[in-house]
Amino acid sequence: MLTLGIVLLMVGAALAVAEAHLPTGGALGVPGIAALVAGAALTLTGLGGGAALAVPAAAGAGVAATGYLVLATRKVAIARRALARGGSEALVGSAGVVRSWEGRSGQVFVNGALWGARLGWSHENGPPRTGDHVVIERVSGLTLSVRKAEEWEVS
């Protein structure tokens, strides 16, 4: 009994670790919880503890493991819904400063880098001038689509 209980505890722990690192959606976590609960109960009874000790300890292990599984599953679901905010996609919505501008295109300084830019769809105030603040609307390759920033967007 003791050996089987220890093996079940190790299997349950391994399944919990695997659940944290693999995108299974709980398919490894539920058997892991069952293995932890059964392992705790068998180990405690194998060591000479009665049912009065084994049942509450196994229930506590089950509650703790279930809480861990719920927390991990919730965090994974939140991470999957989040937008990718790396690379050039992260520039959309951020502000920059015009370094030079001629006609419909120019250069904009954003996040420590100089980017080629062109006017976006909304340019009713005319083209930006050197030193104006602009907001990036889109990224197409290495060219930014920008519009003049409103006062509230600059401060």
Secondary structure as UniProt FT lines:
FT   HELIX           2..21
FT   TURN            25..28
FT   HELIX           29..46
FT   TURN            47..48
FT   HELIX           51..81
FT   HELIX           87..91
FT   TURN            92..93
FT   STRAND          95..102
FT   TURN            103..104
FT   STRAND          105..110
FT   TURN            111..112
FT   STRAND          113..119
FT   TURN            124..125
FT   TURN            130..131
FT   STRAND          133..140
FT   TURN            141..142
FT   STRAND          143..148
FT   HELIX           151..154
//
